[in-house]
Amino acid sequence: LAIISWLDDLFLVPAPWRLMAQIAATGAVLALLPDGPVFPFAWPLWADRLVTGLCWVWLLNLFNFMDGIDGLAASETMAVGGGLALVGALAGLATSELALAAALAGAALGFLPWNWHRARIMLGDVGAIPVAFLLGFALIRLAQAGHLVPALILPLVFTVDATWTLLKRIARGSAFWRPHREHLYQRAALAIGRHDAIVGRITLANAGLIGAAIVALYRPLWGALAAALIVLALMAHLARLARRGHDRPPQA
């Protein structure tokens, strides 16, 4: 994934080739997962793995879509990776996947000063896709351990913004696979002319989501409700910012 993403950064690899590589990578790892469902539904294991694979491939792409302003993807990696390590520790899980999540959070912390507005280094596809792949794997293993709701909560800011934007573009008949600047975080950054202010707001929401994920360990419904309120409040706030003057460009 890193190699084909690096080539895409350099030469723009056609989307079907990138998608095939992502499907091959996720499929190979899913085939090696220990027995046990990711989703607590009464369906065949092959269906569980199929839905998990679709969600994982979508995570790879949405993470890349959301890497559109300085510091955002790095701060999200810190939040999801650190949240995974904390939630896993509180759940009594001692697994290499949680150590991986903590390592990703630490790496993102070291990278963030160079990526903060104004960024001197960017993740690019070569950074965003492999990071999302590893985070996705750790989230899947947390869900397999019986903690699906916390696993869904932790990346919720990225999944909601990216999925909502995709659905709007599909409904409008736009070429949804092409680059664009219609995500709420992008429109808000364009409106206020600052990247760091938007990343700060999202980081605050992510801190709330980590708390909601911890609550969900013990009260899944309450944790899910808290997470929904946090993300809805954030999206409403970003939408208000976007309406202030969406045609003013962010600082370079």
N, C-alpha and C positions, 0 to 999 in steps of 0.2 A: 504493500500500500504506500509506503514512503517513497519507493522508487517511482511508481507510476504517478504519484502526486507531485514529485519533484519534476518529472518530465512534463507534467501538465503546467506547472509554474513556468517552465521554460518555453514550451512549444504548443500549449493548448491541445492536450490529448482529447480526441472526440469523446463526448459523454458516454456513449455505449461501451467503449473500452474501459473507461473508469468504473462504470457500474458493474461490468462483468468482473473486474478485479475485486471490487468490494463484495460482491455476492460470493465469489470463490473464497475469499479470506474468511468472511463470517460463516459460510457454510462449513468450511473445514474445521473451524474451532467448535461450532455447534455439534458437529458429528463426534467430537472428542469429549464433549461435556459428560460428566457423570450422570447416571440415570436420575430422573427426578424432574418434575415439571417446573417451569418458570412461573406460569400462571396457574392459580389454584382452581382450574376448571375441569369438569369431567369430560375431557376430550382426549383423543389419541395422542400419544407422544409426538408423532410426526406433525400433527396440527400445532401443538405447542411450539415445536421447533420452527415451524414455518412462520408463525406469527412473530416469534422472537426474532427470527432472522430479518423479517421485514422491518420491525421496529429498530433493529440494530443498524441496518443499512440507512434508514431514514435518519438516525442519530448522526451517522457519519456526515451526511450531506447537510443536515440542518446546522450542525456545529460549524461547518465550513461557511454556510450562508451567513451565520451570525458573527463571523469573524470579519466585521466590516468597519469597525472604528477602533482606535488605539486602546489597548488594554482590556478590551471586553472579553475575548476568548481566554486570555491568560487568567483574568480574575474569575471567570466561570470555572476554569480548570481547578483553581485553588479552592473555590467553594464546593464543587462537586466532589473533588478528590478528598479534601479535608472532611467534608460532611460524611462521605463514605467511611473513612477511617474512624471517625468519632461514633457514628451510628453502629458500625460493626463492633467496635470495642464495647459499647454499652450493651449490645445484644449478646456479648460473650463469644463472638466469633474470632478465632485466631487463625486467619487464613492468609496465604501469600497474596491473594487478590486485594485484601485491605492494605497490606504493606505496599503493593503496587500503587494503590490509590493515594496513599500518603506520600509516596515518592513523586508521583505526578504533581501533587499539590506543592511539594517543596521545589520541584523543578520550575513550576509556574511562578512561584514566589521569587526565585532567582532571576527569571526571565522578565518579570513584570517591569522593573525599573527601566529596562531598555525598550520596552514596548509601550510604556506609559506616554500619554500625550505630552510632547510630540514624539512619536515613535521613531527610534533609530533602527530597530529591527522588527520585522513582521513575521508572523507564523507562516503565512502562505499555506497552500494546500499541503505541502510536505510536512508542516507542523500540525495543522488542524485535524487532518484526516487520521493520522496514527494516534494522536492524543484522544480523539473521540472513540476510536476503536478500543483503546485500552480502558477508557472510562466505561464504555458500554459493557465490556467484558466483566469489569468489577461490579457494575450495577446488576447484570444478569446473575452473577453468583450470589449477590445479596438477596435477590428475589428468590433464587433457588433455595436459599436457607430459610425461606418462609417469611421474608420481609419485603413483599412486593410493593406495598404502599410507600414506605420510605424510599425505595428505589425509584419509584415514579415521581416522587416529590422533588428530589434533589436537583434534577436538571429542568425543572418545570418552566423557568423563565425562558430558556431557549426553545423548548418544545412548543410552548404556547405561541410565542411570537412567530416562529418560523412556520408552524402548521397553519395558524390563522391567515398569515400572509399568502401561503401557498393556496389555500382554499379560495381566498378572494381572487387571486389571479386566475385560477382555473374557472371559477364561476364567471369571470369577466371575459374569458376566452383569450387571455394573454398567453404568450409563449413562456410558460412558467419555468422552463428549464434555463432560460437565458438570465444573465446577470441583471440586477435591478437594484433600486434603492428605495424599496417600498416597505421594508420592515419598520415597525414602530420605532425601534431604537435609532434607526438611520434618519427617519423623518424628524424625530425629536432633536437629534444632533444637528441636522441641517437648520432647524428652526432657531436653536439657541446659539449655534456657532461654536459649541464646545463638545469635545469627546469626553473629557474627564468628568464633567458634571453628570453626564448620562451614566457612565460606568459607576460612579459613586452611588447613584440611586439604585442601580441594579444590584450592586454589591450589598447594599442595605437590605434589599428584598431577599437576596440569597441567604443572608444571615438569618432572616426570619424563616426561610424555608428549611434551613438546617434545624432550627428549633421545632418546626412543624414535623419534620422527619423523626426527631427524637420522640415527640409526643405520639407519633404514629406507631412507634414500637410497642406502646402499651395501650393506646386507644386509636386504632387505625382510622375510624370515622372522624374523630375530632381532629386528628392530624391532617387528614385530607381536607376537611372544611377550612381549617386555618390556612393551609397552603393555597386553596382556591381563593380565599379572601385576599391574601397577600398578593397573588399574581394579578387578580382582577384590579386591585387598587393600583398596582404598578402600571398595568396596561392603560388604565384610564388616565393616569397621570401623564404617561408618555404621549398619549393621544392629545391631551390638552396642550402639552408643550409643542407638539407637531403643528397644531393649528395656529400657533403664534406667528409663524412666518416661515413656512417650509422651504421657500426658495432662497434663503440666505445660506451660503455654503459654510461647512465647518472649517475651522482653522486647519491649515495644511500641516 
